[in-house]
Amino acid sequence: MNISPHLLIDAVILSAALTITLVLRAKGNAAGKEEESKRLLKKNEQEFQETKLFKIWNFLINLSYVPIGF
């Protein structure tokens, strides 16, 4: 059984192309996940920032504990 040299060259080219494609796709997925995690972190930071209204309500709630304590 003889295998043509052209067939071997084609197999090498296809396997190299597949390997390159998989590596680039993995790098792209990793970069996308990193950007998404940064975006989510920034969104969470914005949600949990104490606003003036939050500080006022917090003060009033803590102030209401004083009469309850007496």
C-alpha positions in Angstrom: 0.0 0.0 0.0 1.6 3.2 -1.2 0.7 6.6 0.2 1.2 9.5 -2.1 3.5 12.2 -0.9 0.8 14.7 -1.8 -1.6 13.0 0.5 0.9 13.2 3.4 1.6 16.9 2.7 -2.2 17.6 2.7 -2.6 15.7 6.0 0.2 17.8 7.6 -1.2 21.0 6.3 -4.7 20.2 7.6 -3.5 19.1 11.0 -1.4 22.3 11.3 -4.4 24.4 10.3 -6.6 22.7 12.8 -4.1 23.1 15.6 -3.6 26.8 14.8 -7.4 27.3 14.7 -7.9 25.7 18.0 -5.1 27.6 19.7 -6.4 31.0 18.4 -10.0 30.1 19.4 -8.8 29.2 22.9 -6.9 32.5 23.2 -9.9 34.5 22.0 -12.3 32.7 24.4 -9.9 33.4 27.3 -9.6 37.1 26.3 -13.4 37.4 26.0 -13.9 35.9 29.5 -11.4 38.2 31.0 -13.1 41.3 29.4 -16.5 40.0 30.6 -15.3 39.5 34.2 -13.8 43.0 34.2 -17.1 44.4 33.0 -19.1 42.5 35.6 -16.7 43.6 38.3 -17.1 47.3 37.3 -20.9 46.9 37.2 -20.9 45.3 40.7 -18.7 48.2 42.0 -21.2 50.7 40.6 -24.2 48.9 42.2 -22.6 48.7 45.7 -21.3 52.3 45.9 -22.9 54.1 48.8 -25.1 56.9 47.5 -26.2 59.9 49.5 -29.6 58.4 50.0 -28.1 55.2 51.2 -26.0 57.1 53.8 -29.0 59.1 54.9 -31.2 56.0 55.4 -28.4 54.3 57.2 -28.0 57.2 59.6 -31.8 57.3 60.3 -32.0 53.6 60.9 -29.0 53.8 63.3 -30.5 56.9 65.0 -33.7 55.0 65.6 -31.9 52.4 67.6 -31.1 55.0 70.3 -34.7 55.5 71.6 -35.3 51.7 71.2 -32.3 51.1 73.4 -33.6 53.4 76.2 
